[in-house]
Amino acid sequence: MSEPRFHALDPERMTPEQKRVAEAIQSGPRGQGLRGPFNALLRSPDLADRVQKVGEYVRFRSSLPARLNELAILIVARKWTAQFEWHAHHQFAMQAGLDPAVAAAIAEGTKPDSMGAEEAAIHAFCTELLETAQVSDGAFENVRQRFGEQGVIDLIGAIGYYSIVSMVLNVDRHPLPDGVNPPLR
């Protein structure tokens, strides 16, 4: 993999606005460091701040169960072939209880055979939206009946947020940690 396009920002050379946003990111629930898309996003501190706040909600406060939220994130990472995003969230998905066979099928770009009804509802909604830019009445109703209207919106938020993250990571050519092979073909 090539070098990242956005060099690591030196905290001593950051603008006051970049420092403020970097501190907000690092003091939030993500913990220390400017991992993933945040080093690149800080080139536009106001956008970075708004994006990171959406991400904090989508990742840590969504009305969807963590296992299903992580499933949606993996579907987005697969759509964009976002290697770093897949690497980071695969482990979160496993910790949240997602069946490894479901993740493996998604990594291969196939529909998982072993999904439960909730997972199938999330998968259908995400796949339809990412592939067609629309969602059928059946997929919409399946998610709405299971998770309510807030769940539908939280799912759309996850798809949108992680699409932005995936695009930033891909444009940056953000590297995987040392010794980690690309998990997606």
N, C-alpha and C positions, 0 to 999 in steps of 0.2 A: 504494500500500500504506500502511496506517496505521503509526503510530509503534509501536515495540515496547512491550509492556506492562510489561516489567521494565527499568527504567532501568539504565544502566551503573553498576556498583558502583564507588565511589570507594575505591581501595586504603587510603586513610587512614581510612576509616570502616568497613572490614570488621572483623568480629569476629576474634579470634585463630584460630578454627577455619576461617573463610572464607579468611583469609590463608594458612594452612597448606595447604589444599586447592588454592587458586589457584596457589601456588608449585609444588605437585606436578604440576598440569596443565601449567604453563608450562615446567617443567624436564624434562618427558618428551619422547617422540618427536614430539609434535604441534608443538613449538616455542613461540615466544612468543605471548602474547595469549590472551584468553579468548573465542575465536571460537565461532560456532555456539551450541550449547545451554548452554555452561558458565556464562555470566553469569547466566542464569536458574536453572540448577541450583544455583548457590552459595547460593540462598535456603535450601537444606537441605544444609549442608556435608557431613554424613555420607553422605547419599544421593549427592551429587555425587561424592564420593571413590570410593564403591563403583561407581557408573556409569562414571566415567572409567577405572577400572582394567579393567572389562569391555571398554570401548571400545578401550583400548590393546591388549588381547589380540586382540580381533576384527579390528582394523584392521591391526596390525603383526606379529602372531605367529600368525595363523590357519594351519592346515594346508592350507587351500585356496589355490591359486594366486591371486595378486593380481587377475588379469584376471577370474576367476570370482567372487571375493569382491566386487569392484566391481560386477559384473553383479548380484549379489544386492542390493547396496546401492541400485542404481538401480531395481530392481524394487520395493523397499520405498518409496523416495522417490516413485515413481509412484503406488503404492497410496495413500499419504497426501497426494499432491499437495504434497509438501514442497519448495517452490521453492529455498530456500537449500541444502538437502541435495542436491538434484539438481544445482544449479549447482556446488557444491563437488566432488561426486564424479564428475560427468561428466568433468571434466578429469583426475581420477585414473584413471578407467576408460580414457580414451584413452591416457594415458601407459603404462598396464599392457597395452595391446594389444587392447582390446576393439574389435571392428568398429564403426565409427560407424553403420552401417546397423542394427545390432542395437540400439544405444542410441536411435536415431531412432524405430524401431518401438515400443520400450517407452515412449518419451515420448508417442507418439500413443495408447498404450493398446492396441496390437495385438501379436499374437505375431510375433516376427521370423521372416522366411523364411530368412535366411542364417546360421543358427546351426550350429556344429559339434556333435558328439555331446556333448561336455562341457558346452557352453553350454546345449544343449537339456535336459540332465539337471538343471542348476541352475535353469533357467527353470521347468520343470514342477514341481519340488519347491516352489520359492518361491511360484509362482502358486497351486498347490493349497493350501498352508498359509495363505496370506493371504486367499484367497477362500472357503475352506470350513472352515478351522480344523482340517483333517485332511490327511493325505498318503496317497495310494493305495500299495498294496504295490509296484506297478510303479515309481512315482516314487522310493519309498524305496530299493528294491533297485538302481535305476539309479545313484543317488548313492552308496550303500554300496559297490557293486562297484567304482566308479571311485575313490572317495576314502576308503574305509574307514569304520568306525564313528565315528572321531574327526572325519572330514570331515562326516558327517551332523550331529554335535553342533555342530561349528564353524559349519556353515551355519545351523542353528537359532539359534545364538548371534548370528550376524550379523543375521538377520531380527528377532530380539527386540530387540537393542541399537538397531538403526537405526529400529525402530518407536518405541522410547522417544524417541530423538533427534528423530524427525520430529514426534511429538506435542508435545514441548517447544517445538520451533521454531514449529509452527503455533499453539499456544496463545499463545506470546510474540508472534506476528506478526513474527518476526525478519526484518529487511529484507535484501534483496539488496544487494550493493555498488552504489554510485552508478553510474548509467549502464547497469546490467544489467536487461534486461527479463525478466519471469517466463518461464522456459523451458517450463513445463508449462501446458496448457490446463486 
